[in-house]
Amino acid sequence: HDTFIELESFIKAETPGRRIVVERTIAAGNTVTIEAVLADDNRPDFRLAWCGIYTFKDGLITSDHSYLNHRHWPGLLKAVGQA
């Protein structure tokens, strides 16, 4: 949990204009699929599509299958020392 928060803080510092635009949500039973786009207010032409499939139990996410091209996520490779 702490690692995720550190990584998120680093990425947010690199892209303060970042926002997620949810384009579609599909719920079926205990599974929710979200189609979304990562946008950046500082780069209007930037859009990174991603999809997340989440399984819930007792109000908590028990499974997260998210798909995106992480190499294009602003600040991520730098945060993990690959840039």
Phi, psi and omega in degrees: 000315181296322179297317179299316181296318177298315180297315179298320179296319179295313181297318180297324178293326179285330184225073183296341179269009183291142175207157178252131178249111178281122182260333181201140176230131180233121179249135177213111181062234180261018181240137177234131176249133180237125170258128184213173179228134170273122180241162179224116181300337179275348177224084186302336181273356183272127175214124179240108181285145174210162181224136177235134176242116187241134175251135184246149170211128180053038177080003180244148175284122179255346179211135181227113175243098181251140184233125174194165176275094186297340179293339180261000179287117186304124175086347186294310181297323176296320182295328181260012174077027180248010180242000000 
